Amino acid sequence: MQAWACAGVLMGCATVAPTPMLSGRLAVQVQATAQRPTQAFSAGFELRGDSAQGELRLLSPLGTTLASARWGPGQASLTTPAGTAQFADLDTLSREALGESLPLAALNDWLRGRPWPAAAFEPSAAAPGFAQLGWRLDLSGFSAGALLAQRDEAPAVTVRVRLDRDSQGNVALPLSLIPAGDGRLRPALGHP
């Protein structure tokens, strides 16, 4: 049951906004605490919508839906083989499913290589990326479709993403903007 809840943490409900779909594989690891062991899962994913409303489906290697999260104004739902649960918002959904709140509202923007516009961010001085909402995003592999998000606050959480490629071998992303290091945004490398 806990594995299904973990798988479902990145899902959402409501009519999905017409935003290009993102897909790929992701892995989430939540460091052990005195109260619980390390939690980890990996799955394929499909993400549609934006921070206001959308859907995130987690998929098995064979394409079977493991869990589906849907969200809209003032609501979020998580559907797993065990049933559907309703939540007030995405933070509550992720906290109930993983025991930790993950910034699911920001995920859509982060997967496009840009900060979430609803929160302040700080460009990274060490590598391509930025810090936002207590998370460090490493975009050094973004042109190849890789993204690493880490939260150092205990318990530490790591999210690794590998985005799918199109038929020409390009990362299948719409044009994204990333921090240029001087507070401005610039087009992300490796995008059409």
N, C-alpha and C positions, 0 to 999 in steps of 0.2 A: 504494500500500500504506500509506504513512504517513497519507494522508487517512482510510483505513478505520480505522487504529489510533486516530487522533484522534477520529473519530466514535464509536468504541467505548469511549473512556475513561470515559464516564459510564454504563455499563451494568453488570449483575450476574447468580447461579445459586441453586438450592435451591427448595424449596416456598415460595411467596410468602405472607407473613403477610396476614391479612385487614385491611388498612388501606386507607382510601379512596385511589383512584388520583388522582394529579396528572398533568396534561398541559399542554402548551404548546410554546413555542419557546425554545431557548437558543442562546447564542453564547459561545464560549470563545476567548480570545486569550492566547497565551504569548509574551511579549516576546523578541526576538532576543537571542542571546548570541554570544560569539566563536566558539562551536562549531556553532551552528545558526541558521537564519533564523527570523523570526517564524512561529509556527504559529497557525492560526486555522481554526475551522469553525463552522457553525451548522446546526441541525437541529431538527425537531420531537422531542418526547420524551413518553414515558409512564413514570411512576414508580409502582411498587407496593411495599409492604412497609415496612421500617424499617431502622435501622442494623444490626440483627442478621441479617436475611435479607430479600431482596427481589430486584427486577428493575427495570432501567432499559433501555428500548428507545429508540434514536435512529431517527428516521423521516425519509424524504425528503419533499419537498412533496406527492408523490402517495401517501404513506402506506406506502411500502415500507420494511421494516426494514433499516436500514444496518448496525446493530450492536446486540447485546444483551449486557448485563452482568447476571450473576446472582451472588448472594453468599449465604453462610450461614456458620455457625460454622467458622472455620478454612479457608475456601475462597472463591474467587472465580473466575469464568470470563468470558471475553470471546469472543463468537461474531461473526464477520464473514464476508463472502463468501469470505475466504481460509481459513476454518476456525475451530476453537475452541482457545483457549489457557487453561490453568489457572494460577492464581496463589494464593499463600498468603493474601492479603488484598486489600482494596480499594486500599490505598495502593500496593502493589506493582503492581496492575493499572494504575492511573493513571500511575505512574512509567514503566512499560514502554511504555504506549501514547502518552504525551505527552512523556516525558522529564522530567516534573515530577509530584510527588505532589500530588493534589488531595484535599481532605477529603470524599470521597464518602460516608463514613459519616454525616457531619453534614448532607449535602444534603437529606435528607428533612425534617428539622426546619427547616432554613433556608428551604426552599420553603414552609413553613407559617408563616413569619414569626416563628420562635422560635429561641433558642439550642439547640444540641445539649446534652442533659442530662449527657452523659458528660465534658464539659470546662468549665472555668471560662470566663466571659465578662465583658465590661465594657460597660455601656450607653454609647451614644454621647452626647456632650454637644452636638454640633453639629446633628445631624439624627436623625430616628427611625432606630433601628438599634442595632447592637452590634458589638463586636470579639470574635473568638474564633479560636483556633488560628492566629494570625498573619494573619487576614483581617478586613477591614472590610466589614460588611454594611449597605448603605443601603436602608432600608425606606420612604423618603419617597414612593415610588410604589406601595407595596404594596397600598393599597386599590383601585388600578386594575390590579393583577396584575403589577406590575413589581418586580424585585429586582435589585440590583447587588451583586456580591461582588468585592472587590479584595484582592490580596496584593501589597504593595509590595516585599517581599524579592525580590532579583534571582534569576531573571528574574521581572519583574512578571507577574501573571496577572489577567485580568479575565473574569468570568463574568456575562453579562447574561441574565435570564430574563423571559419574558412568559408568564404563566399564562393558560390558556383561560378563557372565560366560559361561564356556563350559558345556558339559553334566555331568561332574563329580563335578561341583560346583566350579571349579577353575576359576580365572580371565583369560579370553581368550586373553593372551598376549604372544608374543614371548619373549625370554630372554631379559631383559633390564638391563642397568647399571645406578647406581645413585651415586652421590658424597658420598665418605666415610668420609668426614669431614677433611681430611688431604690433599685435592687437588687431590686425586686419586679417581677412580671410582670403585665400587664394584657391584656384582649382586644384583638386587632389591629383597627384601624378597617376598615370596609367589609365586615365579616363578618356573616353572619346571626346 
